[in-house]
Amino acid sequence: MTKKFGKRLYGSLVVAALSVSMVATGAFAASSSTPTTGYGTLTGAISMNYNLGDFYLTTNVQKNNDNAYLTGKVEWQNKLGQTTGTGSAVPSQRGATSLFDFWTFFGGSLPHQAFGTHGVQGGNTHQSAAAFTFTNL
């Protein structure tokens, strides 16, 4: 088994396990990826765990030798398409390959849908890149 195949297999197994655990706990998720120059694949994911009231955002790149930083933002909307809130993850440290942040909703006003923006930017050589996610919650 090649190293690249092993990483893909491991990544696929992790995603499958998370998907099963989220379905079991009343969660919804969406992910998106885009190829980049210099960072490999940029992957973004957003998800919601209704039982906990937690909303999660992740941004990942395969490599980051360019000393760039990762970003993540989310916009929540109600059933009418009106923005009910926004959140911005604290940017990662330079050179990081992953970023994670979460927000907790208290009370009964959970969002209906969410839009995520995931980015890598500020590197020394390579251009910035972005991936976008959307999910009905």
Residue pairs with C-beta under 8 A, 6 or more apart in sequence:
1 9
15 31
18 29
19 29
21 27
22 28
22 29
22 47
22 49
25 49
25 50
25 51
25 52
26 49
26 50
26 51
27 47
27 48
27 49
27 50
27 51
28 47
28 48
28 50
28 135
28 136
28 137
29 45
29 46
29 47
29 48
29 135
30 45
30 46
30 47
30 116
30 133
30 134
30 135
31 43
31 44
31 45
31 46
31 133
32 43
32 44
32 45
32 118
32 131
32 132
32 133
33 41
33 42
33 43
33 44
33 131
34 41
34 42
34 129
34 130
34 131
35 41
35 42
36 42
36 61
36 120
36 126
36 127
36 129
37 126
37 127
37 129
38 63
38 65
38 66
38 123
38 125
38 126
39 61
39 62
39 63
39 64
39 66
39 68
39 120
39 123
39 126
39 129
40 61
40 62
40 63
41 61
41 62
42 59
42 60
42 61
42 118
42 119
42 120
42 129
42 130
42 131
43 58
43 59
43 60
43 61
43 118
43 131
44 57
44 58
44 59
44 60
44 72
44 116
44 117
44 118
44 131
44 132
44 133
45 56
45 57
45 58
45 116
45 133
46 55
46 56
46 57
46 58
46 74
46 114
46 116
46 133
46 135
47 55
47 56
47 135
48 54
48 55
48 56
48 110
48 111
48 114
48 135
48 137
49 55
49 56
50 110
50 137
52 104
53 104
53 105
53 106
53 110
54 102
54 103
54 104
54 105
55 74
55 76
55 87
55 102
55 103
55 104
55 105
55 111
55 114
56 100
56 101
56 102
57 72
57 74
57 87
57 89
57 99
57 100
57 101
57 102
57 116
57 118
58 72
58 98
58 99
58 100
58 118
59 70
59 71
59 72
59 89
59 92
59 98
59 99
59 118
59 119
59 120
59 131
60 70
60 97
60 98
60 99
61 68
61 70
61 97
61 98
61 120
62 97
63 97
64 70
64 95
64 96
64 97
64 120
64 123
65 95
66 123
66 124
66 125
66 126
67 94
67 95
67 122
67 123
67 124
68 94
68 95
68 120
68 121
68 122
68 123
68 124
68 126
68 128
69 91
69 92
69 93
69 94
69 96
69 120
69 121
69 122
70 91
70 92
70 96
70 97
70 98
70 99
70 118
70 119
70 120
71 88
71 89
71 91
71 92
71 99
71 117
71 118
71 119
71 120
71 121
72 88
72 89
72 99
72 101
72 116
72 117
72 118
72 119
73 86
73 87
73 88
73 89
73 116
73 117
74 86
74 87
74 88
74 103
74 114
74 115
74 116
74 117
75 83
75 85
75 86
75 114
75 115
76 83
76 84
76 85
76 86
76 87
76 111
76 113
76 114
77 83
77 84
77 111
77 112
77 113
77 114
77 115
78 84
78 111
78 112
79 112
84 109
84 111
85 111
87 101
87 103
89 99
89 100
89 101
90 101
91 99
92 98
92 99
94 122
105 111
110 137
111 137
112 136
112 137
113 134
113 135
113 136
113 137
114 133
114 134
114 135
114 137
115 132
115 133
115 134
116 132
116 133
116 134
117 130
117 131
117 132
117 133
118 130
118 131
118 132
118 133
119 128
119 129
119 130
119 131
120 128
120 129
121 128
121 129
122 128
